């Protein structure tokens, strides 16, 4: 079944054409990515699909009863409610059914004034409503809310927190969570991976893969697209083209098609040149003029191929070094950092070693101190303990994700030229041109630049330094996919050493030959790319599960640094953990028993002999009410223990 069909959609802003004759079809359960450069019209197209923006020409066909949800790129959930109450709003129909069931149960419990016919009718209505309630997810919606909130990194939050007290990124995640809980037939998501760490991204990928509807996504996260989509629409030069497969398949198909068209064009150009040479040589000779005229007519009638369009204007990035470093580039030993007037260090006892040519990706949960560690390395922050030793001839170049090194009062040209006044203006403009700043663009004030433009300017400054150790903090933020790929190719060819932090797993896969997993008090090295790191983590988890089967109590205990806890505290923590696990097991058993008892009573109430026995029915209704209250209590306690 087709959920939405776009036929010849065009859109212009004034004299500037954005989209032209766009054709797209969305069927049930399809996973579609829309890709293209920044400014190509991807977000505009999503707004048109969601009815948020009018279009100039074309038609959109969709069923009248189609339900869809739209997450804009900068959408934030604005509400005066708590997190929990806002999510509960999604399930208002279920809550109304729940309240109605409670009312009907109260009526059945106090039915002395009811005749048998009225009671029988009430019982039938109750049975039908209860069945509708169950099939609509009445017994699972609270667990579903908790699951989505936990997946979107709200597991440690007090759900009674007011939404007005949250940050912009947290409000965006909540808006996404509410949309997922609504489960519309069509999800339209514009950059849903913004503000998400790697763990949350992984959860979202799994959720969307199993989502019971269709999804259209715009995202710069190529790893995310590879995991979630099976159809790609490319928006280029105002037009759309459809590709089947993942994002990587799309790249392969696009490259193959380009090479095929290039060969066909070159072959035809060779044939045209040969025919033109023949005509020029033979048109004036009486013996061959007829053949030359025949060739000319054939040439005039030829359906000439257009030169295949290569990539649109791309940045041209490369990084050189002034001189080579020694083999030992950097040694970090027992490094501890703590902000003044705080009780706990951000990290402690961190040890890391990089040799010349290493490409080390630093990964770990948000808040563990990855960016802080990079700032310690470059001297922007000072550790309270430990040492950082730089090797011979090491020169550091630092890319700051906050772009604090840029001066908002300068122009683009001044930002670069002021640092290198001995280089003539023409050469500075050439370098800026390589980073897509051409003509009057170089006279723009830095304060007026977009996030992507600031990133390119910061990379241009980094290039000029010719450092042999690059310290990069989220270098792909704000870059479109094409610019990311250009940056990747430049870093792959870079002859020095790289230590970087990134949430872009595709980028990590292409650049890293080592992954350093950072925790609060240690760094664990994995010799490979991101996929290799995931494989090893999965193997470690399998071993942990095997050990748990051999010795459940010891394996269930999380690894906690002995330096963080005294012997007595560690023993107490172990006792509490064992107690928690035992209680979870007890609750799971009790929940199963309560659910089975509820099912048995509900089955009993449908039997004719019970159905007609007014007293027996009242007795079973009372039992059912008690069991459900106990089940709700057990479920709440189980969910709380699972989250801790």
MARKEBA-790091 format. One record per residue (C-alpha): residue in one letter; y, z, x. Coordinates in steps of 0.02 Angstrom, whole numbers, plus 50000, padded with zeros to 5 digits. Each point is the difference from the previous one (the first is absolute). Example, Ala and Ser with C-alpha at 12.3 -4.5 7.8 and 13.67 -1.06 7.14 Angstrom:
MARKEBA-790091
A497755039050615
S501724996750069
***
This chain:
MARKEBA-790091
X500005000050000
X501744995450063
X501205014849996
X501564990750058
X500424982150042
X501604994350086
X500404981649977
X501444992050095
X501035015950024
X501664997050089
X501385012150046
X501684998250088
X501405012150040
X501564989449983
X499784984750109
X498585008050101
X498274994849943
X498715013950016
X498464993949906
X499564982449945
X498584994349885
X498945015450034
X498254999149924
X498845014949993
X498535005949898
X499375017949985
X498285003049926
X499085016049955
X499555011150149
X500814988550128
X500805007450156
X501484989150053
X501205001450147
X501684991250005
X500554997150180
X501484991850084
X501485003750111
X501345012749959
X501194991449880
X498734987249940
X500065006749822
X498435010949989
X500865015049919
X501004988449887
X498384992249938
X499255017149963
X501565004949902
X499854984049898
X498165003549966
X500425017849944
X501404994149885
X501305008850108
X500944983950042
X500314983649904
X499504983150072
X500874983249990
X498594987949960
X498145000449960
X498895010449887
X498985016050008
X498485001549888
X499165016749968
X499085008849857
X501135009849882
X498995015850026
X500004999050190
X500375016750083
X500754999650174
X500795012050122
X501324995650129
X500415009650159
X501604993650079
X500315001550186
X501275014049985
X499365008349842
X500095018949991
X499405011349860
X501535008849931
X499555014349885
X500485017949965
X498175004649969
X498735007450118
X498754988950091
X498585005349885
X500944998049835
X500644982850051
X498234994150035
X499385007949838
X501214988749904
X498854985450038
X498655008249896
X501075004949849
X498814991349877
X498535009850071
X500965016349992
X500434996449818
X498154996949965
X499595016150090
X501235009849893
X499304991949843
X498235005050052
X500565018050023
X500804999749826
X498414993149923
X498955013150090
X501125013549930
X499804992649825
X498104999750020
X500005018050061
X500995005449846
X499274988949864
X499725012949864
X501164990849880
X499174983250030
X498674992449890
X498494991650078
X500684982449976
X501655004050086
X499115009050140
X498814985450021
X501484988050011
X500865011250128
X498415000550103
X499874981150001
X501824998050051
X499755012850138
X498454991150064
X500894983250006
X501575007150083
X498975009450127
X499054984250044
X501644990450020
X500705014150106
X498504999850115
X499914981150020
X501874999650037
X499795012250145
X500475016149913
X498875010750108
X500514991850164
X501864996049994
X500565016250085
X498774997250142
X500634982050011
X501805005950017
X499515012050139
X499004986450088
X501464987850000
X501265013250055
X498845005550140
X499724981950053
X501884997350009
X500235015250114
X500535012649868
X498415010350018
X500915014250089
X501455000149877
X500295012549861
X499864988749848
X501345010449915
X501274993450127
X501484991449917
X500114981450037
X501865002150033
X499545010550153
X498994985850080
X500554987450132
X500274981649961
X498344995150079
X499075013249900
X500804994049838
X499444982350041
X498215006050028
X500065009249834
X500624984349912
X498504990850072
X498835014149947
X500644999849821
X499774981249994
X498215001350062
X499595013249869
X500684988849861
X498704986650047
X500914984749930
X499044983549991
X501164992750132
X500745009750146
X501514991950085
X500355009150164
X501454996450119
X499685008050169
X498905014249935
X499545005350178
X501775005850043
X500095018850037
X498095001350017
X499085006550154
X498354992650055
X498915012349904
X500954996649839
X499934981350031
X498125001050019
X499855009649836
X501124987449910
X498964985550064
X498435007849929
X500855003749835
X500664982349978
X498334992050048
X499225009449853
X501484998049882
X499444994049827
X501384986949980
X500914986150092
X501215003050143
X501424989850077
X500665007150165
X501424996550118
X499725009050165
X500364998150186
X498445010350039
X498744986650051
X498555012250022
X500335006349823
X500014982149932
X498374996050090
X499185014949915
X500674997249824
X500324981749955
X498944984349978
X501374987449956
X501624996750096
X501534990649935
X501214995050138
X501844997949956
X500794988250126
X501524988849985
X500195005249817
X498264993949951
X498315008549979
X498274995650063
X498355008249957
X498665005250125
X498325008049961
X499375014650105
X500755014850093
X501624999750097
X499064995850160
X499114985749909
X501714993849943
X500624999650180
X498464990250056
X500164987649856
X501864997750031
X499744996850186
X498574987849964
X501014990449870
X501494998950118
X498934993050141
X499194987349883
X501674994049933
X500724999450175
X498574989050060
X500164988549849
X501884998650027
X499824996450186
X498644987349966
X501114990949874
X501495000750119
X498944991950136
X499484986449878
X501814997249945
X500574998650182
X498614987650038
X500464989449848
X501875000550041
X499654994550180
X498924985649937
X501354994349877
X501365000950134
X498974989850123
X499394986949878
X501284997449861
X500974986850097
X498484989950057
X499524985649886
X498145002450031
X499985018349954
X501485002149882
X498914999949843
X498925013950068
X501565009850049
X500744997649826
X498355005849923
X500055015650109
X501805003249949
X499554999249814
X498545011750029
X501135011950095
X501294999749861
X498685004249869
X499225013950104
X500035017349919
X500765009350144
X499485018050031
X501325013250027
X499965010050159
X499055015949954
X501165014849984
X499605013050131
X500555018049989
X501785002649946
X501205006450131
X499135014250093
X500595012850123
X499564996050181
X499565016650081
X499355003550174
X500045015150114
X500084998950189
X500045013950130
X501135002950149
X498545005750110
X498225005849983
X499605018549985
X498665009550094
X498275001749925
X500345017649934
X501404997149875
X500155016749910
X499095016749999
X500335012549861
X499205017050026
X499955015149883
X501614994749913
X500705011749866
X501564996949896
X500855012149881
X501704999149917
X501155014850032
X499995013849869
X498304994649930
X498395010049997
X498734986250035
X499954985950128
X499964982049938
X498574997050121
X499265009150148
X498894996950152
X500094980949981
X499234990450145
X500094981050018
X499814987850145
X500514981550005
X499604987450137
X500904983750035
X499634987149866
X499385012549869
X500464997349819
X499855016949914
X500275002349813
X500445017849951
X499335004249827
X499855015949896
X500605007949838
X501855000449956
X500845015350072
X498825002050147
X501394995550122
X499684982050055
X501834995050000
X500465016650080
X498764996850141
X500804982950033
X501725008250006
X499335012650126
X499354985750108
X501694991150003
X500975016250028
X500885000949833
X499165016749968
X499405013150123
X498295008449992
X499875018950010
X498424998950105
X498984987450098
X500524985150105
X500294981349990
X499754990550164
X500564981950015
X499154988950129
X500774989450136
X501324987449946
X499795004249816
X501474994449894
X499985005149816
X500624989449855
X500115009249834
X500024992949823
X500625013249877
X499444997549820
X501645007949942
X500974987550110
X501135014150056
X500394990150158
X501004987249899
X501885002649981
X500514996349820
X501824997050052
X499584985350113
X499614981949959
X498294992850038
X500724990950152
X500885015650067
X498445010649978
X499094989350129
X501434993850109
X500785017350028
X498375005650083
X499914984450109
X501824994850032
X499574989550155
X498984987749896
X501074986049927
X500264998649813
X499014983949983
X498435008150070
X500225015449890
X500174988649848
X498434990750053
X499015016350007
X500685005249830
X499544982849934
X498205003150053
X500055015149885
X500714989549855
X501845004650023
X500904983350006
X501794993849975
X501095012349907
X498545012249981
X500405007250172
X501715005649937
X499285010649859
X500295018850016
X498395009550035
X500355010949848
X499814985049884
X498294994650066
X498405001549898
X498545010450061
X499124984650067
X501574993850091
X500265017150081
X498184999850057
X500224982950080
X501615005550087
X499145015750068
X498584989050065
X501284988550083
X500735015150092
X498245005250049
X499654982750071
X501575000950109
X499415016150085
X498464991650077
X499095016850002
X498175001350053
X499565014349880
X500434996949818
X500055015349884
X500064993049823
X500235010449842
X499544989949845
X500614983350072
X499424989749849
X500995009849870
X501184988349904
X499284984350082
X499294986249891
X498254993850035
X500574985350106
X501095011050111
X498565012350018
X498864986250063
X501314993950124
X500225017950064
X498115002050015
X499834984350103
X501405005750115
X499195017150026
X498294992250030
X500794990050143
X501005014850066
X499485003950180
X500365018749991
X499375015549907
X500275004349817
X499895016649906
X500444998249817
X499975008149829
X499694988949849
X499355001149822
X499674981250006
X498124999250026
X499994981150021
X501295002050139
X498965013950080
X498464988949997
X500904985850090
X500895010650131
X498995015750038
X498555001250122
X499985019049978
X500345011249850
X500615017750032
X499695011049849
X501275014150007
X499725017049920
X501095015550014
X499155005950159
X499054985450075
X499894981250022
X498334991149986
X499834982750079
X499024985349926
X499784985050115
X500284985549880
X501094993349860
X500305007849829
X498414993249920
X498995007150145
X500875016749975
X499514999949816
X498194995950043
X499925014550123
X500795011849874
X498704994749872
X498615003150127
X500715017350038
X500025004049814
X498184994549984
X499525011650142
X500995014049919
X499064997349837
X498345000450093
X500495016250086
X500535007049832
X498264996749932
X499255009250150
X501235014649995
X501154999149847
X501025015450041
X500494995050176
X500294981649962
X501125003949852
X501195009750108
X501524989550052
X500354999150185
X501425011850039
X500685002750173
X499475016650075
X501755001350069
X500715000049825
X498935014049930
X499365016250070
X498135003749993
X500215011449849
X501104987549908
X498754986150033
X498575010349931
X501035004249846
X500424981749974
X498164995550014
X499545013149871
X501344993749881
X499424982050022
X498185004549966
X500565009749847
X501014985049939
X498544988050023
X498815011849908
X501225001749856
X500214981149988
X498114998049990
X499895013649867
X501384991749898
X499194982850011
X498385007449934
X500925009249861
X500984984349953
X498414989949985
X499225013549891
X501545001149887
X500094981149981
X498154999349957
X500205014149873
X501504991349920
X499034983749988
X498515009049920
X501095008549869
X500904983849959
X498324991549979
X499375014449892
X501534998649886
X499574981849960
X498285004449929
X499924998649808
X499285017549972
X501385007950105
X501344988349932
X499665006349824
X499895018450051
X501785006549988
X499665016750086
X498994992250141
X501374987350032
X501335013650010
X498935009750121
X499764984850113
X501854995849991
X500445017450062
X498744998450141
X500714982950045
X501775006850009
X499485014350116
X499014988250113
X501464987950017
X501215013850046
X498775006250132
X499764982250064
X501904997550016
X500135016350097
X498594995050119
X500754982550026
X501725007150044
X499255012350125
X498894986450077
X501484988150021
X501045013850083
X498615004350124
X499684981750041
X501844997350044
X500065014850120
***
